[in-house]
């Protein structure tokens, strides 16, 4: 005769309720996965237009231009793009054998190596002056320095070209008051590129100033007071305390400004058309001219050379200016 053990009153274990709880957990998990799937589909639907535009107008042209730089594509080959011949890196070899392109690279290097430090230095100096030396009308000075940034580059180039006219320009007129015979600034190989550099520094000064000013205002005042109590002078406080804390702002402005300077095109295109004697011809303007002449392979190769230079300059700036901590 077998006996069965009946559960006592104090026994809270109920086997019959375990299976419904398991089913309820599975249902909750299924509902969560369904909701997550709906959110994922909605995200892809919302991002779909941007992805389509990016693929058609950004990624596809980049890949196509890379392929063109490895072939002998000319303007006559647009109707039959599959009939071009693969040349590998021969286009790049011919590119660096072109003295005009080498000269354009030299002009670009001078523009970057001189213009970038000047822009950073003048922007930082203006930010320090606005942060400490100028009390009243600070907002007016901010707007005045930043106004060239939001003004069209073409409009600025036209104004500068008018100011630098050798006979009726304002610059030579003022120099004439002091008995100085001003040169033909944009027609002289000695002054054309320096004029471009000065104009670029003046135009980009506002961007650097605003970012540096934000960095200066984020420096804790307690650190400055502690350094002053330790006997540090004004220059020591700036170099030992303020400047290290400005590394993120300095890195941001250096990278963005350097990328823009490596691609400088509008100023010589409007003011000198690359002259005189190619003294203001930039690498991007060389690529533009080659594209206009139907040499799509050379133009694409020149564009990728500029792209590699941008990457190299950016990596160098990150190595030099990144926060050591």
Protein Blocks (a to p, Z undefined) as FASTA:
>chain_A
ZZdddddfklmbdfklmmmmmmmmmmmmmmmmmmmmmmmmmmmmmmmmmmmmmmmmmmmm
mmmmmmmmmmccdfklmmmmmlpccebjmlmmmmmmpmklmmmmmmmmmmmmmmmmmmmm
mmmmmmmmmmmmpmghklmmmmmmmmmmmpcfklmmmmmmmmmpmklpmklmmmmmnopa
cddfklcfklmmmmmmmmmmmmmmmmmmmmmmmmmmmpcfklmmmmmmnopafklmmmmm
mmmmmmmmmmmmmmmmmmmmmmgfklmmmmnnopahhllccfklmmmmmmmnopamlmmm
mmmmmmmmmmmmmmmmmmmmmcfZZ
